[in-house]
Amino acid sequence: MVLSWADQGTHHRSPTIGADLHQLTEKFSLGQNFPNPFNPTTAIGYHLPKASNAKLAVYDLLGREVAVLMDGYQTAGEHHVTFDARNLSTGVYFYRLMTGSFNVTRKMLVMK
């Protein structure tokens, strides 16, 4: 059964949207690549709440690093990179954002 917004009952909204946005921007995040699956390129977005050294890399299923998309000092804020997988085979790959205090990995699918 699919519920519409009206069917879901009473909803509570935060009285201070600014506070919610502040909380969001105070955290590291790594978005899901888009499109996914993709051929040959995809976009990856991430957020750094403070300037820091960071690395964004792509790995195959065996854990081998196949590409480094970014490695170095980054300013605080939203960042986007484009990944070109023309030289990779069809399959599942992982991309990981690493900083001194944050490490997250997501999955993506290359389709040829």
C-alpha angles and dihedrals in degrees: 000000000000117000122209122214090262093052095055097078129225117000126197120211126197112258091216113050090174091063091052091051090048090054091049094051092049092068135074113243140178117201128215111265117254128247100025120206094034145175123221106337137025136178124236123193129194138172128220115193091201136019110274147144109275140172128205113191139166123228135190124229091273092056096252115146107242100172141009110212097180134358123171146042115344130186121238117272141048119339133182132194132184118225118207111201099179090122095050130087124242110278150085119311134176129221123201133196113205130184131157092276105019134061125169133162130201133186128237136178126224113205120192 
